[in-house]
Amino acid sequence: QVQLVESGGGLVQPGGSLRLSCAASGTMLSIYVMSWYRQAPGKQRELVALITSTGTTNYADSVKGRFTISRDNAKNMVFLQMNSLKAEDTAVYYCKSTGPFSVSSWGQGTQVTVSS
């Protein structure tokens, strides 16, 4: 069973930056696809970014050029660097792992609020 814990959320002004972290335990993440999702109030959870075990990345169109996903397999961690934040980026951000046989685990989420 994979346990995921997100951190790094908070309140930031438009145009600012935040770096989210996702720490994993219970397994080695190196073979997992890791992704970040977000859910804004009244909206469905949506994929923000993912990174494969080989480092291939993919991003939602709304965050391309502003967000960067990365992983440190030695530390069992995944990161989401968020730059040029906008009010519409406000949401709860979740870390997700997808391993063998497509078994997935979710973290508890971290709130990101972009407001002046």
C-alpha positions, 0 to 999 in steps of 0.5 A: 500500500502506497501512502502519499503526503502532499505539502507546500500549498498556501496563499499566494498572489497572482503571478507568484510561485509555489512548489508542491511536494509529494512524499511517498512511503510503503514502496519505491516510486521509481516504477510508478507513474506519478501525477498531480490533479486538482479540484476547484470548488464545484468542479471535477478533479482534473489532471494537471501533470504526470511523469512516467517512470522514465521521466516523460512528462505531460501537462494540461494545456492550461498549465503548460509553460508555467508548471513543471513536474519532477521526481526524485526517486532516491528520495521517493518524492515528486514535485510540482513547481508552479510559476505565474500562478493565476486565480483560476489555479486555486484548487486542492491539489492531489498527488496520485501514484499509479503502479503495477496492474494500474493500482492507484493511491491518492494523497489527502490534498493540499490547498492552493489559493491564488488571490490578491 
